[in-house]
Amino acid sequence: MTVSLSSLCRLSNIRWGSAALGILTILIIAGVYSTISRGSAGEKKIVGEIVNVERRDITNAIKALGTVTLANEQQLRFNILGKVKKIHVQEGEIVKRDTLIAELEKTDTLADIQQAALAVGDSSLRLKELEAGRDQQLLTAENAVRDMERQLLDSTGKLPSEQQGVDFAIEQAKRTVKEKEAALVQSQQNMAVSIENAIADTDDILDDLYDILSDNKVRGSPRNKSLEIDLFATDYSLKEQTEFAYYDVTQLYDTLRSTYPSILNETDTRKLSGVLKDTIAVVQKTADFADSTYRFLLSVAPSRTHPESDITTLKGTANTARTTAVALLDTLRDKQATLIGTRTNTAAQNLENAREALILLESQKKNSATSADELARSIEKTQDALDAEHIKRTQTKTSVDIQIEQQRNALAQKQVAMEKARRALEKYELRAPFDGVVHRIDFQVGDNLLADANEAKYVVLENPDHFIVTVQLDQVDVVHVKENQRASITFDALPTATFDGTIDMIDTTPIQASGVVSYEVKIALQPTGRTILSGMTAKVEIRTASVENVLTVPNLALRTQGNRTFVTREDGSRVPIETGLTDGTYTEVLSGLQSSDRIQSIDVSLTTQNPTEGQNGARGGLSPFGGAGGLRTGGGGRSR
């Protein structure tokens, strides 16, 4: 029987330490050769191998199995009320960007367009009337020349006093704007303080409830991310519901704190509105958790460690926390209404009103100045004894031209309104924002769709060109990978193709199964142009370390003694070496050998025996660590 050492080397395809791997492989070979020896007692046969110290590449990689999921999907819905008129696609259908997916009834919108068209027609007729009557109005104006001159002189006399009044009003409006700006800053600061206080109150409520459920005797101890209720419960489902409620509110609370680390310094109304909205969500979850805690305590049975009196006290504390959370929630909602209400007399609205008033006064001042200049020029001309009829005609012409221009503007506005009504038709149509596959349609023809997000029905569109491969790595491997690290991916469905991927996210939440801890790693798959479907299995290889063109020896040639590693030269002398990276079959040599050296790949000796010795119990054997004998020389592999 002949055993190939190179075939046994291929058994070690996992990433062990080179010394341990060499010893384990030698023990396996020793067992095989012992079997050979027992099968051919009295026959002297020594098997060994001489190999060259060669240069080659060493790659250390993590391999894992994973599953493909889509990376991009979008929920599409109508943003207006309406009744579904027609659905143009089916679930599973491939659509291109801007493909019409569904549409609503458009009767009312079409009526609006028709009404806007009628308004455009009326405005157009009025413009034609003004243009047709222009000459007649100019002729009539010539009969009132003297009267117009007196009006111009009167206006010139009033202009200085009017200008002074406008200047005073503008200065007063500027002071008002500054006052309202200060009031807005103060209002924002007060709002930020209120939000911060609400978060602190929420934290206190969570502490109280956590102390109750964890049976914590020390007030103010840090809360854990998860909660295991110590009290004896008669309703396990309610216990589990309360623990999940704690987990949810803790996650939401931590997210709020990390998202808004410095609320007191926030002065932007829109950002404060976002903070307030998120705070209300946390307080709502806190109220739910408090209610769940109270209901859970109602199901707790008295015990030796928790008599009825203690449970009653805990119920009272939980009920107080529940009442406090609800009151806090109502207070925050009132503040939210004050902050974002469109008709509420808020500081922001007051400032906006003051600014609009200032802008209006400055605009009036500009117009008054322009009118005064025009009046002055008109008076100067009339004082030179211009023909009365020419003055009247000029002024009337200006007036008529203005009316005509205004009517043209009115016509343009109505045309814009009509175009806007036509564009509103787009809201009654749902189109694909990208190329993809229709995954789900929640509505059907005849359904009345609501604008409320809680009642929304969607068309789910998936992008089939972007995928995520999810693998699970154990705690030993996951520390060697990082985000943006490249990976090679092959699919069982496409065994001849290899695709590139990039580590997109490492989920630090542990997954425990049968005592093994692992972590999910998500790998973004680059567009491939090949047919890849969600749910396909994939083999992933993540290269963690590699060296090129380095001295290497087979792991079977390594010996260890304490913390030192040795190899045996061809002449039998032992040489200490320093090792580096290993791929499970070969190990990098950092020092101690040269590329021209020849070493023993395994130290095996076989002693002879005769049948009599075997019967008397003096059976010979194969020692993996010593003994004399010849060695079979070989090339030991190909050099790079």
Rosetta blueprint (number, residue, H / E / L):
1 M L
2 T L
3 V L
4 S L
5 L H
6 S H
7 S H
8 L H
9 C H
10 R L
11 L L
12 S L
13 N L
14 I L
15 R L
16 W L
17 G L
18 S H
19 A H
20 A H
21 L H
22 G H
23 I H
24 L H
25 T H
26 I H
27 L H
28 I H
29 I H
30 A H
31 G H
32 V H
33 Y H
34 S H
35 T H
36 I H
37 S H
38 R H
39 G H
40 S L
41 A L
42 G L
43 E L
44 K L
45 K L
46 I L
47 V L
48 G L
49 E L
50 I E
51 V E
52 N E
53 V L
54 E E
55 R E
56 R E
57 D E
58 I E
59 T E
60 N E
61 A E
62 I E
63 K E
64 A E
65 L E
66 G E
67 T E
68 V E
69 T E
70 L E
71 A L
72 N L
73 E E
74 Q E
75 Q E
76 L E
77 R L
78 F L
79 N L
80 I L
81 L L
82 G E
83 K E
84 V E
85 K E
86 K E
87 I E
88 H L
89 V L
90 Q L
91 E L
92 G L
93 E L
94 I E
95 V E
96 K L
97 R L
98 D L
99 T L
100 L E
101 I E
102 A E
103 E E
104 L E
105 E L
106 K L
107 T H
108 D H
109 T H
110 L H
111 A H
112 D H
113 I H
114 Q H
115 Q H
116 A H
117 A H
118 L H
119 A H
120 V H
121 G H
122 D H
123 S H
124 S H
125 L H
126 R H
127 L H
128 K H
129 E H
130 L H
131 E H
132 A H
133 G L
134 R H
135 D H
136 Q H
137 Q H
138 L H
139 L H
140 T H
141 A H
142 E H
143 N H
144 A H
145 V H
146 R H
147 D H
148 M H
149 E H
150 R H
151 Q H
152 L H
153 L H
154 D H
155 S H
156 T H
157 G H
158 K H
159 L H
160 P H
161 S H
162 E H
163 Q H
164 Q H
165 G H
166 V H
167 D H
168 F H
169 A H
170 I H
171 E H
172 Q H
173 A H
174 K H
175 R H
176 T H
177 V H
178 K H
179 E H
180 K H
181 E H
182 A H
183 A H
184 L H
185 V H
186 Q H
187 S H
188 Q H
189 Q H
190 N H
191 M H
192 A H
193 V H
194 S H
195 I H
196 E H
197 N H
198 A H
199 I H
200 A H
201 D H
202 T H
203 D H
204 D H
205 I H
206 L H
207 D H
208 D H
209 L H
210 Y H
211 D H
212 I H
213 L H
214 S H
215 D L
216 N L
217 K L
218 V L
219 R L
220 G L
221 S L
222 P L
223 R L
224 N L
225 K L
226 S L
227 L L
228 E L
229 I L
230 D L
231 L L
232 F L
233 A E
234 T L
235 D L
236 Y H
237 S H
238 L H
239 K H
240 E H
241 Q H
242 T H
243 E H
244 F H
245 A H
246 Y H
247 Y H
248 D H
249 V H
250 T H
251 Q H
252 L H
253 Y H
254 D H
255 T H
256 L H
257 R H
258 S H
259 T H
260 Y L
261 P L
262 S L
263 I H
264 L H
265 N H
266 E L
267 T L
268 D L
269 T H
270 R H
271 K H
272 L H
273 S H
274 G H
275 V H
276 L H
277 K H
278 D H
279 T H
280 I H
281 A H
282 V H
283 V H
284 Q H
285 K H
286 T H
287 A H
288 D H
289 F H
290 A H
291 D H
292 S H
293 T H
294 Y H
295 R H
296 F H
297 L H
298 L H
299 S L
300 V E
301 A L
302 P L
303 S L
304 R L
305 T L
306 H L
307 P L
308 E H
309 S H
310 D H
311 I H
312 T H
313 T H
314 L H
315 K H
316 G H
317 T H
318 A H
319 N H
320 T H
321 A H
322 R H
323 T H
324 T H
325 A H
326 V H
327 A H
328 L H
329 L H
330 D H
331 T H
332 L H
333 R H
334 D H
335 K H
336 Q H
337 A H
338 T H
339 L H
340 I H
341 G L
342 T L
343 R L
344 T L
345 N L
346 T L
347 A H
348 A H
349 Q H
350 N H
351 L H
352 E H
353 N H
354 A H
355 R H
356 E H
357 A H
358 L H
359 I H
360 L H
361 L H
362 E H
363 S H
364 Q H
365 K H
366 K H
367 N H
368 S H
369 A H
370 T H
371 S H
372 A H
373 D H
374 E H
375 L H
376 A H
377 R H
378 S H
379 I H
380 E H
381 K H
382 T H
383 Q H
384 D L
385 A L
386 L L
387 D L
388 A H
389 E H
390 H H
391 I H
392 K H
393 R H
394 T H
395 Q H
396 T H
397 K H
398 T H
399 S H
400 V H
401 D H
402 I H
403 Q H
404 I H
405 E H
406 Q H
407 Q H
408 R H
409 N H
410 A H
411 L H
412 A H
413 Q H
414 K H
415 Q H
416 V H
417 A H
418 M H
419 E H
420 K H
421 A H
422 R H
423 R H
424 A H
425 L H
426 E H
427 K H
428 Y H
429 E E
430 L E
431 R E
432 A L
433 P L
434 F L
435 D L
436 G E
437 V E
438 V E
439 H E
440 R E
441 I E
442 D L
443 F L
444 Q L
445 V L
446 G L
447 D L
448 N E
449 L E
450 L L
451 A L
452 D L
453 A H
454 N H
455 E H
456 A L
457 K L
458 Y L
459 V E
460 V E
461 L E
462 E E
463 N L
464 P L
465 D L
466 H L
467 F E
468 I E
469 V E
470 T E
471 V E
472 Q E
473 L E
474 D E
475 Q H
476 V H
477 D H
478 V H
479 V L
480 H L
481 V L
482 K L
483 E L
484 N L
485 Q L
486 R E
487 A E
488 S E
489 I E
490 T E
491 F E
492 D L
493 A L
494 L E
495 P E
496 T E
497 A E
498 T E
499 F E
500 D E
501 G E
502 T E
503 I E
504 D E
505 M E
506 I E
507 D L
508 T L
509 T L
510 P L
511 I E
512 Q E
513 A E
514 S L
515 G L
516 V E
517 V E
518 S E
519 Y E
520 E E
521 V E
522 K E
523 I E
524 A E
525 L E
526 Q L
527 P L
528 T L
529 G L
530 R L
531 T L
532 I L
533 L L
534 S L
535 G L
536 M L
537 T E
538 A E
539 K E
540 V E
541 E E
542 I E
543 R E
544 T E
545 A E
546 S E
547 V E
548 E E
549 N E
550 V E
551 L E
552 T E
553 V E
554 P E
555 N H
556 L H
557 A H
558 L L
559 R E
560 T E
561 Q E
562 G L
563 N L
564 R E
565 T E
566 F E
567 V E
568 T E
569 R E
570 E L
571 D L
572 G L
573 S L
574 R E
575 V E
576 P E
577 I E
578 E E
579 T E
580 G E
581 L E
582 T E
583 D L
584 G L
585 T L
586 Y E
587 T E
588 E E
589 V E
590 L E
591 S E
592 G L
593 L L
594 Q L
595 S L
596 S L
597 D L
598 R E
599 I E
600 Q E
601 S L
602 I L
603 D L
604 V L
605 S E
606 L E
607 T L
608 T L
609 Q L
610 N L
611 P H
612 T H
613 E H
614 G H
615 Q H
616 N L
617 G L
618 A L
619 R L
620 G L
621 G L
622 L E
623 S E
624 P L
625 F L
626 G L
627 G L
628 A L
629 G L
630 G L
631 L L
632 R L
633 T E
634 G L
635 G L
636 G L
637 G L
638 R L
639 S L
640 R L
